């Protein structure tokens, strides 16, 4: 099954591995690189009372389902630990948030 373009695994390489039973399987590689590379320079948000990760994702990335992109660039943070005054880094626009025009008019 192909990975959707709005998935957090969209740009991860597909690897072929051998399972313990000897069968060959395709798995998606883990993203263990530096997430801070994807941050927009100087783009931050100070959390206010009542904000949640999904609402911030909708505000900055256009869709609540992209909350994981905020977590990817704020690695030392748990979504339930949001508190007023916290500073969150904002991710750079990527394939998951960029509209692509597929036809001409």
Secondary structure as GFF3:
##gff-version 3
##sequence-region A 1 105
A	DSSP	beta_strand	14	18	.	.	.	ID=ss1
A	DSSP	beta_strand	24	28	.	.	.	ID=ss2
A	DSSP	three_ten_helix	35	38	.	.	.	ID=ss3
A	DSSP	beta_strand	39	46	.	.	.	ID=ss4
A	DSSP	alpha_helix	53	61	.	.	.	ID=ss5
A	DSSP	three_ten_helix	64	66	.	.	.	ID=ss6
A	DSSP	alpha_helix	67	73	.	.	.	ID=ss7
A	DSSP	three_ten_helix	79	81	.	.	.	ID=ss8
A	DSSP	beta_strand	87	91	.	.	.	ID=ss9
###
